């Protein structure tokens, strides 16, 4: 699937099959993060692919993160705030989105998760002090069922039209 097709097909998946993700596909998806751009090519990131059930259960304790317990992989994106204090968060986020698109192209579901406690995640995964957890990603095979939460969110908040989000030369200025 080409990148634009992956962008169109990407959805926030919150229901996963317990089927494990093969290691060779995890490596391929991780390579997408490795290829991401970063400020001055510092690459201030570390990605922890968590497959251990007990650790995934602990990561799922965030208010909106319960589905991480059933996701076969949780990707924890971390940034080194010491080597890139101004840009680690942007750089890690770009690389995580590369993971999302690569996973989508391999027919996996993903979902961004920001509902976590920094200190608990760092302690659980033995993350060094200089690193900050930027976001978590659920990753796995979507469960074959209706995802009612996703449908409800999309009913309440439809995708905005381009002229609502794109301006030219200055904020609010549209073509034509």
Rosetta blueprint (number, residue, H / E / L):
1 X L
2 X L
3 X H
4 X H
5 X H
6 X H
7 X H
8 X H
9 X H
10 X L
11 X L
12 X E
13 X L
14 X L
15 X L
16 X E
17 X L
18 X L
19 X L
20 X L
21 X L
22 X L
23 X H
24 X H
25 X H
26 X H
27 X H
28 X H
29 X H
30 X H
31 X H
32 X H
33 X H
34 X H
35 X L
36 X L
37 X L
38 X L
39 X H
40 X H
41 X H
42 X L
43 X L
44 X L
45 X E
46 X E
47 X E
48 X E
49 X E
50 X E
51 X L
52 X L
53 X H
54 X H
55 X H
56 X H
57 X H
58 X H
59 X H
60 X L
61 X L
62 X L
63 X L
64 X L
65 X L
66 X H
67 X H
68 X H
69 X H
70 X L
71 X L
72 X L
73 X E
74 X E
75 X E
76 X E
77 X E
78 X E
79 X E
80 X E
81 X L
82 X L
83 X L
84 X L
85 X L
86 X L
87 X L
88 X H
89 X H
90 X H
91 X H
92 X H
93 X H
94 X H
95 X H
96 X H
97 X H
98 X H
99 X H
100 X H
101 X H
102 X H
103 X H
104 X H
105 X H
106 X L
107 X L
108 X L
109 X E
110 X E
111 X E
112 X E
113 X E
114 X L
115 X L
116 X L
117 X L
118 X H
119 X H
120 X H
121 X H
122 X H
123 X H
124 X H
125 X H
126 X L
127 X L
128 X L
129 X L
130 X L
131 X E
132 X E
133 X E
134 X E
135 X E
136 X E
137 X E
138 X E
139 X E
140 X E
141 X L
142 X E
143 X L
144 X L
145 X L
146 X L
147 X L
148 X H
149 X H
150 X H
151 X H
152 X H
153 X H
154 X H
155 X H
156 X H
157 X L
158 X L
159 X L
160 X L
161 X L
162 X H
163 X H
164 X H
165 X H
166 X L
167 X L
168 X L
169 X L
170 X L
171 X L
172 X L
173 X L
174 X L
175 X L
176 X L
